[in-house]
């Protein structure tokens, strides 16, 4: 039963991952993400049902488009595996704390899913287009606000710090919207979302891991002459991924 549930969650995660790659590609181009069928970006052939099964289709088609033979980027496959693993880890964490349906743990899991969606999309879009999508952060912010109201009304938690961070987020959001869409302002907006979502305690961890990720990216990009200057580095990508890693580590150390 446990293995069965774990497997279902892993598969659900891979479908999430598959959806993320599509969303990262389409959202900045303002294309529809739910109705239009996926297609191969090289030959524009609409994908069949079998081509849409995450992970398996990549392995089955040996990393190539079935219609034109063009290579499929491995990142799609990796993100599907990553999302599956994150979902599986969430399940193991819930299981480790006993009752799968205990409210606090479930609450954490629901919140984690929204934060994961927000951060993966922001990180992915930043990696592809080097811009931080403020609409997605606004979505994350709204989910976080619903959670804050819930904490206050149902759990009687002191939400003072959430209000401070929320005001900060709104101010930076207005700055980014009306005054300057500069990349630094975008990074500030991302940071204020993360402050609200994971708290100030996470900051040293996120900062150090981000620097390591940026260092690795620079090193990997050396051969391809990529990431020569700071103006090319996807800082939001590094911060987003670091925060996800922090959340996963946190989920294993939390006491419910
Ligand atoms: Zn093709």
Boltz pocket constraint, residues with backbone or C-beta under 6 A from the ligand:
constraints:
  - pocket:
      binder: B
      contacts: [[A, 40], [A, 41], [A, 42], [A, 43], [A, 44], [A, 45], [A, 65], [A, 66], [A, 67], [A, 68], [A, 69], [A, 70]]
      max_distance: 6.0
